Amino acid sequence: MSTSATCLGSRWGGYRGGLLIAEDLLLLLTDDGTGKSVVDWTRLGFVPAGGVVLELAAAGYVDVAGPGEAAKPGRLTIRNADPPGTLCSTRR
């Protein structure tokens, strides 16, 4: 990873060891005793996707479009087209 790249998950300076929001959410939705998901498996796939979108929004890569923008208001729009570095936990 280059020094100029932004690794998502490192925004809060090592928050929970550099875990992504998606990883945190999946851990929260997993029963500690059984290791099984506490939500319906058909909905579980949306959790990591939403977490990655939150990471991108927090890092300034995407945002919700407003009135007068190219995208319809309320839809996601790209604010920074530069590659965000690695979409991985910060593990050094």
N, CA, C and O of each residue as an XYZ file, in Angstrom:
368
protein
N       0.846     -1.168      0.000
C       0.000      0.000      0.000
C       0.890      1.228      0.000
O       1.807      1.322      0.816
N       0.642      2.163     -0.890
C       1.440      3.376     -0.937
C       1.082      4.271      0.241
O       0.010      4.138      0.831
N       1.980      5.174      0.575
C       1.756      6.038      1.724
C       0.673      7.064      1.455
O       0.088      7.591      2.401
N       0.381      7.372      0.171
C      -0.633      8.362     -0.146
C      -2.035      7.757     -0.250
O      -3.022      8.493     -0.266
N      -2.132      6.448     -0.320
C      -3.435      5.797     -0.456
C      -4.189      5.832      0.859
O      -3.596      5.725      1.933
N      -5.496      5.983      0.765
C      -6.342      5.965      1.945
C      -6.910      4.569      2.086
O      -7.689      4.129      1.240
N      -6.537      3.876      3.129
C      -7.096      2.558      3.374
C      -8.352      2.752      4.207
O      -8.278      3.216      5.345
N      -9.476      2.408      3.662
C     -10.715      2.557      4.397
C     -10.649      1.705      5.644
O     -10.139      0.585      5.613
N     -11.154      2.224      6.727
C     -11.062      1.538      8.005
C     -10.014      2.178      8.890
O     -10.013      1.965     10.103
N      -9.117      2.963      8.300
C      -8.085      3.625      9.095
C      -8.461      5.071      9.389
O      -7.679      5.801      9.998
N      -9.631      5.489      8.970
C     -10.080      6.872      9.139
C     -10.049      7.312     10.597
O      -9.728      8.465     10.885
N     -10.372      6.425     11.506
C     -10.431      6.781     12.919
C      -9.164      6.368     13.651
O      -9.190      6.137     14.860
N      -8.079      6.275     12.941
C      -6.791      6.008     13.562
C      -6.697      4.679     14.282
O      -6.274      4.620     15.436
N      -7.085      3.628     13.614
C      -6.955      2.312     14.210
C      -8.170      1.892     15.012
O      -8.074      0.999     15.852
N      -9.310      2.518     14.770
C     -10.560      2.157     15.425
C     -10.759      0.647     15.352
O     -10.770      0.077     14.261
N     -10.912      0.007     16.480
C     -11.091     -1.439     16.588
C     -10.047     -2.199     15.786
O     -10.362     -3.209     15.158
N      -8.828     -1.729     15.800
C      -7.774     -2.438     15.081
C      -7.833     -2.228     13.587
O      -7.198     -2.977     12.844
N      -8.571     -1.241     13.116
C      -8.644     -0.943     11.700
C      -9.715     -1.714     10.960
O      -9.655     -1.813      9.735
N     -10.693     -2.262     11.658
C     -11.758     -2.998     10.985
C     -12.635     -2.051     10.174
O     -12.847     -0.899     10.550
N     -13.128     -2.549      9.079
C     -14.112     -1.807      8.301
C     -15.452     -1.838      9.020
O     -15.706     -2.720      9.840
N     -16.305     -0.871      8.707
C     -17.653     -0.849      9.276
C     -18.385     -2.143      8.934
O     -19.100     -2.691      9.773
N     -18.211     -2.639      7.702
C     -18.873     -3.880      7.286
C     -18.464     -5.045      8.176
O     -19.296     -5.875      8.542
N     -17.181     -5.107      8.523
C     -16.703     -6.184      9.396
C     -17.287     -6.047     10.799
O     -17.689     -7.039     11.405
N     -17.335     -4.822     11.313
C     -17.945     -4.586     12.627
C     -19.404     -5.019     12.638
O     -19.856     -5.675     13.576
N     -20.137     -4.648     11.592
C     -21.553     -5.003     11.530
C     -21.752     -6.512     11.482
O     -22.643     -7.044     12.143
N     -20.933     -7.194     10.707
C     -21.051     -8.652     10.639
C     -20.741     -9.295     11.990
O     -21.384    -10.272     12.374
N     -19.763     -8.752     12.708
C     -19.468     -9.279     14.045
C     -20.623     -9.037     15.002
O     -20.943     -9.897     15.822
N     -21.251     -7.870     14.903
C     -22.393     -7.559     15.769
C     -23.595     -8.454     15.474
O     -24.400     -8.732     16.363
N     -23.712     -8.900     14.238
C     -24.848     -9.728     13.836
C     -24.559    -11.223     13.947
O     -25.325    -12.044     13.445
N     -23.464    -11.571     14.600
C     -23.090    -12.968     14.797
C     -23.204    -13.307     16.270
O     -22.662    -12.605     17.124
N     -23.913    -14.387     16.565
C     -24.062    -14.838     17.945
C     -22.713    -15.318     18.469
O     -22.058    -16.155     17.847
N     -22.303    -14.784     19.618
C     -20.996    -15.137     20.179
C     -20.895    -16.617     20.550
O     -19.834    -17.224     20.403
N     -21.979    -17.188     21.023
C     -21.939    -18.573     21.472
C     -21.966    -19.593     20.354
O     -21.247    -20.591     20.398
N     -22.797    -19.344     19.347
C     -22.968    -20.336     18.284
C     -22.187    -20.018     17.018
O     -21.896    -20.910     16.222
N     -21.849    -18.748     16.833
C     -21.177    -18.336     15.608
C     -22.119    -18.193     14.433
O     -21.680    -17.979     13.303
N     -23.419    -18.309     14.693
C     -24.414    -18.188     13.630
C     -24.953    -16.768     13.572
O     -24.914    -16.025     14.553
N     -25.455    -16.413     12.404
C     -26.029    -15.092     12.198
C     -27.324    -14.950     13.001
O     -28.095    -15.902     13.127
N     -27.553    -13.750     13.542
C     -28.772    -13.497     14.302
C     -29.862    -12.876     13.422
O     -30.957    -12.589     13.905
N     -29.569    -12.670     12.141
C     -30.556    -12.164     11.190
C     -30.737    -13.183     10.076
O     -29.902    -14.067      9.881
N     -31.821    -13.047      9.360
C     -32.138    -13.923      8.245
C     -31.018    -13.860      7.202
O     -30.609    -12.770      6.803
N     -30.530    -14.997      6.767
C     -29.403    -15.054      5.838
C     -29.718    -14.370      4.516
O     -28.800    -13.919      3.831
N     -31.002    -14.279      4.134
C     -31.358    -13.625      2.866
C     -31.117    -12.125      2.917
O     -30.994    -11.483      1.874
N     -31.047    -11.561      4.112
C     -30.806    -10.123      4.266
C     -29.371     -9.815      4.663
O     -28.949     -8.659      4.625
N     -28.638    -10.814      5.036
C     -27.290    -10.608      5.554
C     -26.339    -10.020      4.509
O     -25.412     -9.295      4.869
N     -26.546    -10.310      3.250
C     -25.672     -9.799      2.195
C     -25.703     -8.288      2.047
O     -24.749     -7.695      1.545
N     -26.794     -7.658      2.482
C     -26.891     -6.208      2.381
C     -26.019     -5.504      3.418
O     -25.651     -4.343      3.236
N     -25.690     -6.195      4.494
C     -24.927     -5.587      5.589
C     -23.520     -5.166      5.148
O     -23.160     -4.004      5.336
N     -22.711     -6.063      4.568
C     -21.376     -5.611      4.154
C     -21.439     -4.561      3.043
O     -20.615     -3.648      3.012
N     -22.404     -4.681      2.137
C     -22.526     -3.692      1.069
C     -22.824     -2.313      1.654
O     -22.222     -1.319      1.249
N     -23.740     -2.256      2.592
C     -24.055     -0.983      3.242
C     -22.882     -0.442      4.029
O     -22.652      0.767      4.054
N     -22.139     -1.328      4.672
C     -20.966     -0.904      5.430
C     -19.895     -0.290      4.543
O     -19.269      0.701      4.917
N     -19.682     -0.872      3.374
C     -18.685     -0.334      2.444
C     -19.140      1.028      1.917
O     -18.324      1.938      1.772
N     -20.435      1.174      1.629
C     -20.948      2.477      1.191
C     -20.746      3.523      2.289
O     -20.385      4.664      1.998
N     -20.976      3.142      3.548
C     -20.727      4.068      4.659
C     -19.260      4.461      4.748
O     -18.946      5.629      4.977
N     -18.353      3.496      4.568
C     -16.921      3.801      4.578
C     -16.569      4.783      3.461
O     -15.830      5.742      3.685
N     -17.095      4.544      2.264
C     -16.823      5.429      1.139
C     -17.376      6.828      1.393
O     -16.733      7.820      1.051
N     -18.556      6.912      1.986
C     -19.145      8.217      2.301
C     -18.330      8.940      3.376
O     -18.080     10.140      3.265
N     -17.921      8.213      4.407
C     -17.133      8.821      5.486
C     -15.783      9.328      4.982
O     -15.257     10.313      5.502
N     -15.222      8.662      3.977
C     -13.934      9.062      3.416
C     -14.088     10.117      2.324
O     -13.089     10.597      1.786
N     -15.337     10.488      1.986
C     -15.570     11.539      1.007
C     -15.576     11.086     -0.441
O     -15.461     11.914     -1.345
N     -15.708      9.795     -0.677
C     -15.712      9.292     -2.047
C     -17.099      9.310     -2.680
O     -17.217      9.515     -3.888
N     -18.136      9.101     -1.901
C     -19.502      9.162     -2.401
C     -20.333     10.028     -1.462
O     -19.969     10.251     -0.307
N     -21.447     10.505     -1.980
C     -22.365     11.324     -1.185
C     -23.752     11.196     -1.813
O     -23.908     10.645     -2.902
N     -24.731     11.703     -1.122
C     -26.093     11.706     -1.649
C     -26.261     12.962     -2.490
O     -25.949     14.065     -2.040
N     -26.757     12.792     -3.720
C     -26.940     13.916     -4.632
C     -28.051     14.822     -4.127
O     -29.038     14.370     -3.546
N     -27.863     16.097     -4.361
C     -28.865     17.093     -3.990
C     -29.486     17.711     -5.226
O     -29.173     17.308     -6.346
N     -30.364     18.687     -5.032
C     -31.001     19.355     -6.172
C     -29.963     20.051     -7.054
O     -28.995     20.622     -6.551
N     -30.167     19.999     -8.352
C     -29.287     20.674     -9.290
C     -28.042     19.904     -9.682
O     -27.191     20.435    -10.394
N     -27.917     18.669     -9.235
C     -26.753     17.855     -9.606
C     -27.122     16.939    -10.767
O     -28.296     16.780    -11.101
N     -26.092     16.336    -11.382
C     -26.309     15.463    -12.541
C     -27.149     14.241    -12.183
O     -27.989     13.809    -12.973
N     -26.925     13.685    -10.997
C     -27.708     12.526    -10.545
C     -29.015     13.020     -9.922
O     -29.093     14.146     -9.431
N     -30.020     12.179     -9.950
C     -31.295     12.538     -9.330
C     -31.095     12.737     -7.829
O     -30.334     11.992     -7.211
N     -31.760     13.721     -7.231
C     -31.635     13.940     -5.786
C     -31.964     12.671     -5.001
O     -32.937     11.977     -5.296
N     -31.144     12.385     -4.007
C     -31.346     11.205     -3.178
C     -30.546      9.990     -3.616
O     -30.478      8.997     -2.891
N     -29.948     10.057     -4.782
C     -29.121      8.940     -5.258
C     -27.659      9.180     -4.911
O     -27.243     10.311     -4.660
N     -26.886      8.097     -4.899
C     -25.456      8.238     -4.622
C     -24.748      8.866     -5.813
O     -25.057      8.580     -6.970
N     -23.796      9.724     -5.498
C     -22.981     10.341     -6.532
C     -21.525     10.282     -6.098
O     -21.221     10.294     -4.905
N     -20.637     10.220     -7.067
C     -19.207     10.145     -6.780
C     -18.684     11.547     -6.525
O     -18.908     12.452     -7.328
N     -17.994     11.729     -5.420
C     -17.390     13.023     -5.080
C     -15.886     13.018     -5.333
O     -15.296     14.071     -5.577
N     -15.273     11.865     -5.277
C     -13.830     11.747     -5.473
C     -13.600     10.481     -6.294
O     -13.825      9.371     -5.811
N     -13.155     10.652     -7.530
C     -12.975      9.505     -8.428
C     -11.617      8.831     -8.277
O     -11.355      7.821     -8.931
N     -10.744      9.377     -7.422
C      -9.449      8.734     -7.190
C      -9.657      7.387     -6.512
O     -10.583      7.240     -5.714
N      -8.814      6.397     -6.814
C      -8.942      5.106     -6.133
C      -8.754      5.284     -4.630
O      -7.836      5.986     -4.205
N      -9.609      4.659     -3.817
C      -9.507      4.834     -2.369
C      -8.388      4.024     -1.731
O      -8.359      3.903     -0.507
N      -7.484      3.476     -2.491
C      -6.445      2.635     -1.915
C      -6.991      1.230     -1.804
O      -7.563      0.703     -2.759
N      -6.823      0.632     -0.671
C      -7.312     -0.726     -0.507
C      -8.569     -0.715      0.329
O      -8.653      0.006      1.323
N      -9.531     -1.497     -0.059
C     -10.761     -1.657      0.712
C     -10.559     -2.808      1.677
O     -11.271     -3.811      1.631
N      -9.591     -2.650      2.540
C      -9.241     -3.721      3.457
C      -9.020     -3.140      4.842
O      -8.864     -1.929      5.000
N      -9.006     -3.981      5.809
C      -8.646     -3.548      7.152
C      -7.175     -3.168      7.161
O      -6.373     -3.720      6.408
N      -6.836     -2.235      8.009
C      -5.440     -1.821      8.125
C      -4.698     -2.846      8.948
O      -4.854     -2.911     10.167
N      -3.894     -3.642      8.283
C      -3.099     -4.665      8.978
C      -1.652     -4.438      8.595
O      -1.270     -4.629      7.440
N      -0.858     -4.036      9.547
C       0.551     -3.729      9.265
C       1.444     -4.643     10.027
O       2.666     -4.542      9.922
